[in-house]
Amino acid sequence: MSKPQNPVQMAVIGAAHGIKGELRVKTFTGEPLALADYGPLYAKDGRAFQIIDIRPANTVVVVRFKGIADRNAAEALAGTELFVDRSMLPDDGEQDEFYHADLVGLEVRDDKDAVIGKVVAVHNFGGGDILDVTLGGRKGVLIPFTQAAVPQVAVAEGFVRVDPAAAGLIDDEDGETPREDNFDAKGRPRGPKDAGGNR
């Protein structure tokens, strides 16, 4: 198989481990050692990586790839993302289970079933999954991928449904941020001018 046509990221290579070419690899598979079950893994540039040995190590796995025999070769691979084609992944999950890659390209519909955008990516910066969508020509609108914000995922039908209020897509009635009663912006202390305040 050549470079994946519909790539799904399976892992990212981290630091070298020891002097014999082994690497610490963070996997995105349910079972980390299953990374070896998918056959060759591919970098974005099309390079293929074949796993010849894999073992667990704390929160990562330590991997030896064919052709990587010393620390210098291993260090050159740090940060390389590894992919397989979507067709290599099993489809035996439950009806409401899916891969993040399945969400990319789906329509985004609001609570009135109007198409308002499209999913362009799924991110996770450590605080949970986030849908990156285009809405009305605006790129990079981020929606938390929670049950409240995205109550329906219909991969087979080609869409996700969002609740505009829970997704943070609409302002309150006045279009302003809510404030406490009796809040006086001019009356609050600003700090000394030499500390960055502007009295």
ZIPEBEL-V496163 format. One record per residue. N is the residue number from 0. PSI is psi in whole degrees, -180 to 180 (* if undefined). D_FIRST is the distance of its C-alpha to the first C-alpha in Angstrom with 1 decimal. Layout:
N_PSI_D_FIRST ; N_PSI_D_FIRST
This chain:
0_142_0.0 ; 1_-164_3.8 ; 2_135_6.9 ; 3_137_7.8 ; 4_-32_10.2 ; 5_76_12.5 ; 6_142_12.4 ; 7_125_14.7 ; 8_130_16.2 ; 9_-25_16.4 ; 10_169_18.4 ; 11_135_20.2 ; 12_135_21.1 ; 13_-137_24.9 ; 14_159_27.3 ; 15_152_27.1 ; 16_105_28.6 ; 17_-164_30.8 ; 18_2_30.6 ; 19_17_27.9 ; 20_5_24.8 ; 21_155_24.5 ; 22_146_23.8 ; 23_129_25.1 ; 24_129_22.4 ; 25_123_23.4 ; 26_157_21.2 ; 27_23_21.3 ; 28_156_20.6 ; 29_-44_23.6 ; 30_112_23.7 ; 31_-40_22.7 ; 32_-15_21.8 ; 33_-10_19.2 ; 34_-32_16.9 ; 35_-12_15.8 ; 36_-8_14.9 ; 37_5_11.7 ; 38_-157_9.6 ; 39_143_8.4 ; 40_150_10.1 ; 41_140_9.9 ; 42_168_13.1 ; 43_-32_14.3 ; 44_2_14.3 ; 45_-8_10.5 ; 46_138_11.4 ; 47_143_9.4 ; 48_122_11.9 ; 49_126_12.2 ; 50_126_15.4 ; 51_-14_17.8 ; 52_141_20.8 ; 53_139_21.8 ; 54_152_25.3 ; 55_151_27.2 ; 56_96_29.6 ; 57_-117_31.8 ; 58_2_29.8 ; 59_-176_26.6 ; 60_152_24.5 ; 61_126_24.6 ; 62_142_21.3 ; 63_122_20.7 ; 64_147_17.4 ; 65_130_16.6 ; 66_-6_18.3 ; 67_104_20.6 ; 68_-7_23.9 ; 69_170_26.7 ; 70_-39_28.0 ; 71_-44_27.8 ; 72_-39_24.0 ; 73_-45_23.8 ; 74_-31_26.2 ; 75_-17_24.2 ; 76_-5_21.4 ; 77_132_23.9 ; 78_-4_23.1 ; 79_127_19.3 ; 80_140_17.8 ; 81_136_14.6 ; 82_158_12.3 ; 83_165_9.8 ; 84_145_9.2 ; 85_-32_12.5 ; 86_-17_11.3 ; 87_-12_10.6 ; 88_142_14.3 ; 89_149_17.2 ; 90_36_19.7 ; 91_20_22.6 ; 92_176_24.7 ; 93_170_28.2 ; 94_-35_28.9 ; 95_16_29.8 ; 96_147_26.7 ; 97_168_23.8 ; 98_152_21.3 ; 99_-37_22.4 ; 100_-26_19.5 ; 101_-22_21.0 ; 102_-28_24.3 ; 103_128_23.1 ; 104_-11_24.3 ; 105_149_26.9 ; 106_150_30.5 ; 107_121_33.1 ; 108_148_36.3 ; 109_-174_39.7 ; 110_-11_42.1 ; 111_12_43.5 ; 112_17_40.2 ; 113_138_40.1 ; 114_120_36.8 ; 115_-5_37.3 ; 116_-162_33.9 ; 117_142_30.2 ; 118_126_28.0 ; 119_-21_26.1 ; 120_165_25.0 ; 121_126_25.9 ; 122_160_27.4 ; 123_107_29.1 ; 124_15_31.4 ; 125_-15_32.9 ; 126_13_35.3 ; 127_166_33.1 ; 128_145_30.5 ; 129_133_31.4 ; 130_130_30.2 ; 131_116_30.1 ; 132_160_31.2 ; 133_132_32.8 ; 134_117_36.2 ; 135_41_38.3 ; 136_-11_36.7 ; 137_123_37.0 ; 138_156_33.7 ; 139_29_33.2 ; 140_123_35.3 ; 141_131_34.6 ; 142_128_35.3 ; 143_134_35.4 ; 144_72_33.1 ; 145_165_36.0 ; 146_-36_37.4 ; 147_-44_40.4 ; 148_-35_38.6 ; 149_82_35.8 ; 150_-16_37.4 ; 151_130_34.9 ; 152_116_31.1 ; 153_79_30.2 ; 154_-46_26.4 ; 155_-33_26.6 ; 156_-10_29.5 ; 157_26_27.8 ; 158_161_30.3 ; 159_145_31.8 ; 160_133_35.6 ; 161_150_37.4 ; 162_108_41.1 ; 163_-37_42.2 ; 164_-49_44.9 ; 165_-28_42.9 ; 166_-5_40.0 ; 167_26_42.6 ; 168_-11_42.3 ; 169_147_46.0 ; 170_174_49.1 ; 171_-179_52.2 ; 172_-37_54.9 ; 173_-10_56.4 ; 174_12_53.1 ; 175_160_54.2 ; 176_134_53.3 ; 177_141_55.7 ; 178_157_58.5 ; 179_149_61.1 ; 180_151_64.6 ; 181_20_67.0 ; 182_127_64.3 ; 183_106_65.7 ; 184_-34_63.2 ; 185_-21_66.0 ; 186_-7_67.7 ; 187_147_64.9 ; 188_142_65.2 ; 189_-12_63.0 ; 190_165_63.7 ; 191_148_65.3 ; 192_-39_64.4 ; 193_-6_63.6 ; 194_13_61.0 ; 195_-8_59.1 ; 196_161_61.2 ; 197_77_62.8 ; 198_*_66.3
